[in-house]
Amino acid sequence: MKALVLEKTGDIKDLKENLVFRDFDTPVPKEGEVLIKVQYAALNHRDVWITKGLYSGVRTPIILGSDCAGTIADSNGSSFKNGDAVIVNPTINWGVNQSHQNKNFSILGLPENGTLAEYICIPSKYVYLKPEHLSFKEASAFPLAGLTAYRACFVRGKITAGDNVLITGVGGGVATFAMVYCIAAGANVFVTSGDEDKLEQAITFGAVGGINHRIENWEKRFKEIHPKINKIIDGAGGGTFAKCLDICSEGGTLINYGATLGAVKNFEMRRVFWKQLNIYGSTMGSDEDFANMIEFIDAKKVKPVLDSEYEIQNGAEAFVRLESSKQMGKIIVRV
Ligand SMILES: NC(=O)c1ccc[n+]([C@@H]2O[C@H](COP(=O)([O-])OP(=O)(O)OC[C@H]3O[C@@H](n4cnc5c(N)ncnc54)[C@H](OP(=O)(O)O)[C@@H]3O)[C@@H](O)[C@H]2O)c1
């Protein structure tokens, strides 16, 4: 088969040399696994960090990618039929606790080979029938980012109709899913972005309003206009999370799933106790969360926000776009 293979880690400017579209041994399903012919894959920020060597346990050569939609090429005695249209849960070995993943937890696409290839083998327990309202392209966007947003919004954040929710960095893959999920659940959604066009796009998707997080003291301006934000979904961390402590109203809840901006300096602990805030961390999701996400997107006919599509042989260009933060939603790779 052909695959997009990371041969070595390095700077993004060298990615065209380090990420090579080449022949690779077609995997053979072991007992309990199925073989999937990948139609579309999608990128996550994790993939960019791995190419730079900024992720624990990086090995090369490796096929990256955690997301895909495709068809069963060898059902290998499972309950699937050859030709079934499917998507894959990229959470490997979550374990039995719903509250957190166990120590063997890993994500498809490192350490095991991922989805940026013509074929993948995966245990059938991680395979789900594709919701019918989604094309292969749309379905491929959901797995990692959609699951992370689902758990952050509904399992940790318990967001329901009427909540006033702020979502930071709405152009991001997880953030756009959080936006469409919260809107589908009937919440009033507000967003931040560093790009005015993305703020406008968010409103066309049903967000109530937003603010540019590049404006100085944006949090003060935002709080004056919208003083009743009771839930915040944040993947930025750093200075943005610190400002969220200010924005969140008394008794409110902050859910964090990422730290694109790094550690939070000047963390105002007094805001946490005085305002009686709840702070939750959230990572990926359990098998149960994935199944519930499929049910939710099926019931509400949720569609992803898609940014752009690249052919797999031009995959390095897709990584460069993700690194640049120009995207609004998911970057898709056609296999
Ligand atoms: N815990 C987990 O399970 C999990 C899962 C997936 C991702 N993550 C983490 O979550 C983060 C986002 O991942 P992703 O794949 O969605 O990334 P992504 O698609 O690359 O999105 C990154 C976004 O960060 C936003 N951003 C940049 N500067 C910001 C600021 N000052 N304040 C607020 N937002 C800012 C930008 O939004 P605008 O373009 O709108 O400005 C950008 O689009 C990453 O740190 C990733 O590692 C964690």
The ligand as a Gaussian input file, in Angstrom:
#p B3LYP/6-31G(d) Opt

LIG

0 1
 N       -6.676000      16.501000      26.034000
 C       -6.979000      15.968000      24.863000
 O       -7.478000      14.853000      24.771000
 C       -6.751000      16.766000      23.637000
 C       -7.310000      16.349000      22.431000
 C       -7.148000      17.154000      21.299000
 C       -6.395000      18.317000      21.409000
 N       -5.828000      18.651000      22.585000
 C       -5.063000      19.896000      22.706000
 O       -5.966000      20.960000      22.495000
 C       -5.325000      22.025000      21.786000
 C       -6.085000      22.318000      20.502000
 O       -5.994000      21.168000      19.659000
 P       -6.600000      21.188000      18.181000
 O       -6.190000      19.925000      17.514000
 O       -8.037000      21.573000      18.253000
 O       -5.686000      22.376000      17.604000
 P       -5.792000      23.318000      16.355000
 O       -6.856000      22.830000      15.432000
 O       -4.418000      23.474000      15.847000
 O       -6.290000      24.691000      17.005000
 C       -5.473000      25.541000      17.726000
 C       -6.247000      26.829000      17.961000
 O       -5.713000      27.490000      19.103000
 C       -6.272000      28.770000      19.089000
 N       -5.468000      29.783000      19.765000
 C       -4.271000      30.277000      19.401000
 N       -3.908000      31.259000      20.248000
 C       -4.916000      31.379000      21.157000
 C       -5.139000      32.232000      22.276000
 N       -4.269000      33.183000      22.641000
 N       -6.286000      32.054000      22.993000
 C       -7.193000      31.127000      22.621000
 N       -7.031000      30.304000      21.564000
 C       -5.903000      30.435000      20.855000
 C       -6.439000      29.164000      17.617000
 O       -7.785000      29.577000      17.435000
 P       -8.172000      30.814000      16.485000
 O       -7.627000      30.422000      15.143000
 O       -9.651000      30.874000      16.525000
 O       -7.496000      32.028000      17.047000
 C       -6.114000      27.859000      16.881000
 O       -6.957000      27.649000      15.782000
 C       -3.902000      21.557000      21.558000
 O       -3.117000      22.084000      22.621000
 C       -3.987000      20.048000      21.662000
 O       -2.803000      19.433000      22.040000
 C       -5.996000      17.904000      23.697000

